[in-house]
């Protein structure tokens, strides 16, 4: 699967969140910018560092009229546990069959310690209020993801 193209409409989706509620990208059209990020697995060290940075930056994202949606293959119940454990204050979405992850080009062959497997690439997409992809971050650093994302949004939207 290939990545969406900058300037084109973001692939539409509807997924269950950590509270088992259906959330659609369309819910935010003409209202909010969306920081959409894909991560491999809830409650793992790197994903926790990344999520806590986002959590601690909620006000800064809100000031920039931006909501954060985080997508992983975890079931809603696991996402709920992740939210509770880390006091996360943004939307976690469950893409168990990785259909949405694939539509964003964030699913593919990975290598780790000599082993190959299919998994989630840690990609981030900034989607403007019109629903267009305006930035793709494919070299995400978990420790600075929130700062890098905020800076780009401040500078460009």
N, C-alpha and C positions, 0 to 999 in steps of 0.2 A: 504494500500500500504506500502511496506517496503522500507527502505533506500537502495540505491546502496551499493555495497560492496567495501571497500578500495582495490585498485589495479585493479579493473575491469574498462572496458570502461564506460564512463559517458553516460547516456541515451541521444541520439541525439535529437535535436529539431530545429525548425525554428519558430520564432515568430516575430510579428510586434513590432517595437520600437516606441519611442515617436514621431518620424517624419514619421510614417506610412511606414517605410522601413522594409523589411524582413531581419532578422539577424539569422544566423545559428551557432550553436556551431562549426560546421565543418569549418567555416570561420577562426578560430583561430588555427586549428590543425597544428602542426609543426612550429608555429610562436610565440605563446604567451601562457603563463599560464592563466587560467581563474579563477577569484573569482566570483562564481555564488551564489547570495544570494536571498532568497525568503522573502518577507515582505507582511504583510496583506493589507495595503491600503495607497496610496499616500496621502500626505498632512495631515496626522495625526501626533500627537506630537512625538511618539516614532519612527515612520518611518522617520520623518523629521530629528530628531537628528542623526539617523543612516546614512541617506543619506548625510547629511552635513559633517559628519566625513569622509566619503568616498571621497566626493568632495574635501575637504581640504587636502587629502592625495594622490591626483592623481599623482603627481610627484614621490612620494615614490613608488607607485605601478608600474609606468612606469619604474623606475630604476630596478625593480625586474622582468621586462619583463612580467607584469601581467595586463590584462584588467579586468574591473569589469562589470558584467552583473547583473542587479537587476530585479527580476521577481515579478509581482503582478497581481491580477485579474482585475486591472483597464484597461479601454479602452485607446487606444493610445492618444486620445485627452486629457484625464485627466493627463496622464503621461507628455504630452507636457506642460500642465499648471504647473505641479509640477516642471518640469525642469526649466521653466521660473521663477517661483516664488522664487526658492531656488538657481538659477544659477548652476544647476547640470551639471557636465562635464563628465558624463559617461552614458552608455546605460541603458535605462529603457525598459523592455520588458513586453508586454501585453499577459497574459495567461487567457483570460476571461472565458474559459470553464475549466480551471485548469487542463488540460490534462498533461502538462509538470510538473506542481507542483505535481500532483499525481505520475508521473513516478519517481520523486525524493523522494517520501515518505513524502512530505512537506504539504500534505492536509489531514485533518482528523477532528475528533470530538474534539472540544475545549469547555472549561467551563469558564464562566466569570460571576461573581456576581450571582451565582446560576442558570444560564441559559446555556443550551447546544446548540451548533450550529456547523456546518461544516465550517472550515476556514483554513487559511494558518499558518503553523508553521514557526517561524522565524529561518530557517536553512540556513547554508552556506556550500558550497562545494568548495574545491580547486581542480581544474582539471589541470593536467600538460600538457605540450605541446604535448604529445602523445595521449591526450584525456582520460587519466585514472583519476579516482577519487583517490586523495591521502590524503585528509583530509575531515572529516565531522565535522562541529561545530553545535551541536544541543542545546547548552546552550548559545545563543547569547545575549550579553548585548549591547543594542543600543548605549550607551555612549562610549563604548570602542571597538566596533566591528572593526573599522578601525585599531586600534593599535594591537588588538589581531590577526587579519588576517595578517597584515604586519609582525609581529614578527614570526608567524608560517612559512610564506613563506621565510623570511630571513634565518631562522634556518634549513629549510628542502629542499628548491629547489635551 
